[in-house]
Amino acid sequence: MELPLFMYLILSLVMFGCGVYGFITRKNMIAILISIELMLNSVDINFAVFNRYLFPGSIDGMFFALFAIAIAAAETAVALAIVINVYRIAKKVDINQITKLKF
Amino acid sequence: MSFDLSILVLAIPLFMFLFLGIVGVKMGKKATGWIGVASMLVTLVICYGIALTYFFQTPLVNGVHQTLIPYNWDWLSFTNKLVVRLGVLIDPISAMMLVVVSTVSFLVHLFSIGYMSDEVGKPEKGFQRYYSFLQLFTFSMLGLVVSTNIFQMFIFFEMVGVSSYLLIGFYYTSPAAIHASKKAFIVTRLADLFFLLGVIVMSYYTGTLDFFKDASHNVMASLLDNPQSTIAACTGSFMGCSAIAWSLTMIFIGGAGKSAMYPLHIWLPDAMEGPTPVSALIHAATMVVAGVFLVARMFPVYVLEPVVMNTILVVGAFTAFYAAAVACVQSDIKRALAFSTISQIAYMMTALAVSTSTTGEGSLGYMASQFHLFTHAMFKALLFLCAGSIIHCIGSNENSEMHGLHKYMPITSICFLIGCLAISGIPPFAGFFSKDEIIVACFHKNVGWGLWMMLVAGMTAFYMFRTYYLIFFWKKHETPAGKHQPHDMPWTMTLPLIILAVVSCVAGFVPAHDLVTANGAPLETHTEWPIAIGSICVALVGIGLATALYYKENGVPTRMKNACLGLWTAAYHRFYMDEFYQFITHKIIFQGICKPIAWFDRHIIDGFMNLLADGTNSLSYSIRKLQGGAVQSYVYVYLMGALAIAVVTMVCILI
């Protein structure tokens, strides 16, 4: 039996909503990073699902999903490096206390 | 000698300019100087060969000296008609100028070996640079006189200006020399601007730049072969005068700048800041005659425009008198000589301007001016080199520090005397013959101009002998303590003086009326004894007056000075021409025009730009508080915004 399209979209929407909520509410920078990953992955699901249901013959959506995963991995590595450096300098990872990088 | 060699006349000085300037620094100073002298000697020999071959061995066609064009290269071919060419043209006046320029240049090269060295013969700093610039100057001047077209002439006119700038400013550590060189360059450059405009106007209408047709080099149109058609081609007019009159006037202004005609003469007295041999070369014998040469070259066209000729006549005659009046009271000997140069150049211009045709009696003035150019170059170079010897010996230009040098420097004194006699127009010295022809030509035009020029001749005799007596007589020389007694200079400096003195004695017998005439054909001249005797008498009166006043120390000159102190002071300050220029440039142009423009630029234009920048800046400052540093609040705002836009979009779609 095949699940209907909207089930996948609901999953994706819930994941994205969790990501946004987490990004806005969490204070730990690592947790914020995880929230960003959550949002990215929800979008990847959309790519795959729409490709599967709307254009079964082609692989463009799959390809973009893979591409986004690779980019996300690189982005995560950079972000983690920044977080580690911020921690080394400021000895904290609380986003509310790191407000010096303005103007 | 074959005319194919004529290109060497330009090639040697140009090569030596580069060679001495680049390689000379590595060689010894003395060696550089002697190489310069030797190369100049070669140039001199070639120039003489060309001139002698041209005048005496080239057959005359229909009794006329032919114009030869051995070289004529197309340089810039813009269109079929507009071609700028570079070449070598030999006709009577350019052959004569080759002789004048190379002679004076060679003697100046030789003289400078001594002059540019100190007491013990050690060459000065910048010796190689000096010789290199001398070669550049010689190159420019020779290139000017052999120009085949007016644009080539303009190029070399500019180069003469540049080399004179370099040589006047040779002592670049002295502020006076720097100011003088800048002044000379700016004034002559301003005049050259008019020259260029004149060339453009003329070539616009006639469609050619070349002086003469040259079938062997495919030059089919020319300015001077048929001057009537040149004038007829210039159909335009502006403010009531024809285009040709405007262009000829502007070309004359260019020449007047170089030839130091009033009111563009102001650069020449200051140019005496350069080394004295340079003054002899540039400001007496060659560069200042460039303007005369220019007018003489364009003479066939000028002579058909009486309005322009009368303008030149008035300018020339006034300059002659003005400069002579100023020269009568100068105490700096070089400055007195400089004003005498201005006066004599004005003589040549006047002589050109009183000519009324290219043939017969009407062309006497043309011949006289070219003859005077030749003789004047010789005796003025002589006078300047004598002044150089004296200045080198005394270390000052002021005649108050000289006096009574006759006993110490007999050779220099005699040479100077010969120069003075020549410039005063005493027979049989060179100046008599040429100046007499000029005065005769002026009398042919009008008795008034003749008497005027005769008066100036008397003043010339007076101020030259005044200078002579104040240097060599007046009272006993007092050698300042710690200085050695003055004496004649080493042979490198005396030999040129002696050569030039001999030339000044005999140059008058050159048969100029057979050689340099307006149409190339020999001109019948006969001495008009009443005028000749009149001018000799005037000169003798001038000399007698100078002898009475300045031979032995007495109080009369001082009393005369005090009797008309105002006039004396005005003449001493050159009738305040420099102050007048200062007033025009500083008070009117700088203060009156440039200052408001600068204010407008600084306050209106810059102000508008600053307003834009300041506005952006203050706006940024006022809104930067929005960036609080709390990352999550940005996201929150962004999210709300995105949602709001989404809602609005959906509402729009649904409605």
HADDOCK unambig.tbl for C-alpha pairs under 7 A between the chains (distance, minus, plus):
assign (segid A and resid 24 and name CA) (segid B and resid 632 and name CA) 5.41 0.50 0.50
assign (segid A and resid 24 and name CA) (segid B and resid 636 and name CA) 6.68 0.50 0.50
assign (segid A and resid 96 and name CA) (segid B and resid 630 and name CA) 6.20 0.50 0.50
assign (segid A and resid 99 and name CA) (segid B and resid 629 and name CA) 4.28 0.50 0.50
assign (segid A and resid 99 and name CA) (segid B and resid 630 and name CA) 5.82 0.50 0.50
assign (segid A and resid 100 and name CA) (segid B and resid 629 and name CA) 6.41 0.50 0.50
assign (segid A and resid 101 and name CA) (segid B and resid 629 and name CA) 6.31 0.50 0.50
assign (segid A and resid 102 and name CA) (segid B and resid 627 and name CA) 6.54 0.50 0.50
assign (segid A and resid 102 and name CA) (segid B and resid 628 and name CA) 6.81 0.50 0.50
assign (segid A and resid 102 and name CA) (segid B and resid 629 and name CA) 5.29 0.50 0.50
assign (segid A and resid 103 and name CA) (segid B and resid 624 and name CA) 6.89 0.50 0.50
